[in-house]
Amino acid sequence: MITSTSSKQLKAIVQLNKKAKIRRKEGHFVAEGLRIFQDAPRELIEQVYVSEHFWEKEEHRNLLHDYPYEVVADHAFASVCDTKTPQGILSIIKMPTYEKEALFTKASPLFMILEDLQDPGNLGTILRGAEGAGVDGVIMTKQTADLFQPKVIRSTMGSIFRMPYLIVEDLQETLQELKERKIKTYAAYLDKSAADYGTFSYEQGTAFVIGNEGNGLKEETAKAAQERIMIPMHGSLESLNAAMAATILMYEAARQRR
């Protein structure tokens, strides 16, 4: 049993939780909670840590038979957790990766494209919503929030393991490639030039482009998209939360495709 907060293993977990650079270098991330442990493909789980209190229950011990695990004293376990009320189980998991061509297997795919989103909750919620709406992949810029930070992982509710994603260097190049593949791009854009999103058909290859929470899409990105769309609103609201706007668009496409 690990009893000291100064344990080398626990210090490594803290660094993995805090630093994206270390996560990228090692190709692993930390996932807290029973649900995500159960959702993660077995081949991706490298190591499991459980608190004394968690391990005391027989049904919990039965879950761990096929996994390498360590029991950690309750106080030491709490010291490495990102959540305020830890569930008592924490996993070190390999990052799932996807080849670009794997996203283009369907004849009329549906994509969500994210430009420089910064809020972890928004990012995780969009991945979760994308799975529910039948999206074929989420494409994001390198400047988008780290996909494997703790809050994003929690927000995905396991969708991180089921929603293909792609991180791209050049978004303009990506938009051009989608056009060449006959996938129409729609930029969510707050401007008089934008058309009501409800006036389009999304039954063919479609990609919605959502911008940064504070600044929206870059002008060059909006221009590179084939259509500019907006979600009509009543009252004095200027815009919707990025995750909310993305969800409305994804589910409209899903509704049409049904």
N, C-alpha and C positions, 0 to 999 in steps of 0.2 A: 504493500500500500504506500502511496505517496502521501507524506504528511507535511512536508515543508513547502511554503510558498516560494522558496528560493530554489526549488528543484529545477534542474536544467530543462526537463521536459515541459514544465509549466511555464517557464520563462519563454520557451520557444513558442508556446501557444499564444502568449500575450503579444509577442512580436508579429506573429502570423495574423492575429486579429487586428492589429493596429496599422500595419504597413503594407500597402498595396505592392510596393517594390519587392518585398520578401515573398508575397503570395505569387507574384509573376515569376520570380526566380525559381521558386520551388515547385510551382504548378499545383499548389494545394491551397485549401481554404478551411476555415473553421465554421462548423455548423452546429448551433445549439438546439437542443430539443429532441423529443422522441419522434415527432411527426417527420422531421426531415431525415432523421436516422433511418426510419422505416421506408421513406420515399427514395432514398439514395440507392442506386444500383450497387449490388454487393461488390462488384469489381472496382468500384471507385473509392470504397472506404478503406483507408490506410490504417487508421488507429481509432479506438474509442476510449474515452475517459468517462467514468461514472463516479458520482459521489457515494460516500458510505451509505447515506440514507436511501438512495436509489437502489443500490446493490442489495440492501437488506430484504427487498421484496422478491419472493421466488419467481413471480411472473416476469420481473425485470431480468433476473439472472438467466432465465430461459431464453430471453431474446438475444443474449450475448454469446451463445454457444459457438457460433460459426465465425466469430470476430476476435481479432486481437484486442484486448482491453486492459485497462489499468483502473484500479479503484483508488480514489483520491479522498482524503479526509475532507469533510464538509467545508470547513473554513478555507482550506487550500483550493478546493474546487470553485468556491464562490469568487475567489480572488482573480481567477482567469476569465470569468464570464463577462460578456458584454451586456447581458440582460440583468435587470434588477432582481427578478425572482427566477433564478435558474431552475430548470426542470430536473437537473441531476444527470444529464447525459450530454456529451459533447463529442463530436466526430471530426476527425481530420480527413478531408475528402479531396480526391484528385479533381481538378477542374475538367468538366466535360468539354470537349472540343469538337468542332464540325468543319468539314471541308466545304468550300464555297459551292461546289457543284451539287452537293447533297441538298441544298436549299431549292434547287431548280428542277426537281424530279417531276413535279406536277405540271400539267399543261397550262393551267391558269392559276398561278400561285397568288397568295395574299401575303404582303409583307408590311411590317411597321418599321419605319426608319426614324432614328432618333439623332438629332443634331445637338450635341453638347448639353444634354440634360444633366443637372447637378444634384437634384434631390434623390437620395437613395430610395425613399418611400415611393416616389413617382416611378422610378425605374423598375422596382420590384413589382409594383402594382400593374404596370404595363405588361410585364412578362406573364403575370398571372392571368390578366385579362386576355392576352394574346392566345394563351392555351385554350381558354374557354371559348374564344371566338373562332377557333380553327385556323389561326394564322400559321403560315408555313415557316416563318423565320423573322427574327428581329435583327435589324442591321443598325449598328451604332458607330458614331465617330469615336476616335481615340480619346477625345476630350470629354466624352460622356463619363459620368460617375462610374467608379470601379464596380463592375458587376458582382464581384465576390466579397464585398465588404459586408459585415454582419447584418446591418439593417436591410440591405437589398435582399440578402439570402432569406431573412425572415419574411419579408414582404412577398416573396414569390410563392410561399406556401408549397414548396416542392416543384414548382414549374421550372426552376432552374435546371432540372434534370430532364425535362421533356420538351422544352422550347428551344429549337435550334437558334443559334445567334452567330453573328459575324461582326467583327470589329474592323473598320476600314480606315485607311490612311487618307484617302481622297474621296470626299463625298460627291464632288462634281463628276468625277470619273465613274463612280458607282451609279449615279443617276443616268449617265449616258449609256452605261452597259445595260441597265434595266430597259431603257428605251429600245436598244438594239434587240433585246430579247422579247419585245412586244409587251412589256409590262408598263402600264401607264402610271405615272407618278403624280400624286396629288399633294400639294403643299398646303398645310393648314396655316392660313395667313390672314392677319387682321388688317384688311385694307379694302377700300371701296372696289378695287379691281377683282376681289375674290367673289366667287359665285356660291350660292347656297349648296352645301354638300348633298342635300337631298335631291338635287336635280340630275345627278349622274348615276350611271349604272356601273357597279363594281363587280359584275359577274365574270369579266375577263381578268387577265393578269393585272393586279393592282398593288400599288405601294403608297401608303400614306406617310407623309413626312411631317414630323413634329419637332419644334424648335425648343431652345433653351427657355426655362421658366420665366426669367426676367426679361430677356431680350427677344424672344421669339426666334424665327428663322433668320439666318443671314440673307441679305438681299440677293446675293449671287445664287444662293440655294433656291430661293423662291423663284428666281428667274429660270433656273435650270429645270425645275419641275414642269410638267406639261400642262398642269392645271393648278390654279389657286382656288382653294375652297375655304369657306368659313361656316361656323355653326351659328345660326341666328339666335339672338338672345333678347329677352325682354328686360325691362328695368334699366338700371344704370351700369350694369356690369360691362367691363371692357373685354374680359377674357375669362376662360375657364381654366381650372387646374389642368396641367399637361396630361396627367393620367386620366382625368375625366374626359377630356377632349379626345384622347386616343381611344378610349373605350367606346365612346359614342360612334366614332368612325369605324372601328373594327366590327362592332356589332351591327352596324347598318350594312356593311358588306356581307356579314354572316347571314343576316336576314334575307338579303336579296339572293344569296346563293342557295338558301333552303328552298 
